[in-house]
Amino acid sequence: MKTLNESMTLRVAKTALVFAVAFYYLLLVFDNLTDYNSNFQFIRHVLMMDSTFSENHAMWRALNPPLWHTIFYISIIAWESVTLLLCGWGAIRMARALRGSAAAFSKAKNVAIAALTLSLLMWLLAFLSVGGEWFLMWQSKTWNGQEAALRMFVVIGIVLLLNAMPEIELTD
């Protein structure tokens, strides 16, 4: 049986990591809004597939109309914003339930687990699948975000796995 200190330490770690993910998304959304053009250029070039291998037979997938670039980018910022809000809300719920029962703390984690899952889906679907495979981002030396996307998928995945661990009652 875990002691009070071990159980509380684990709860604090879970909560702090969810707060850290919320902070990451705060910076991400802030950067995307205050330096809109930098990441917009990334999205634009990935969608246009203009730096993929020459004589690429999948160029029919390219989206060249600027409206599509804007739609994709705004969708990503919206996705990030929702993830930010849910992570923040989830972390606050967890912090409020730190000293509660295992069941109460487990219930408080639900929003954070949903937020972390939403985050994983963004990195896997939007960046690794759609950007990486459909628009062949992996072929670009300049506009390849797969390494960063994988890194974030792994980091968020570890935080999700830690939070998915069952809770233990606090005992003396």
Beta strands, then each sheet from edge to edge (+ up, - down):
end
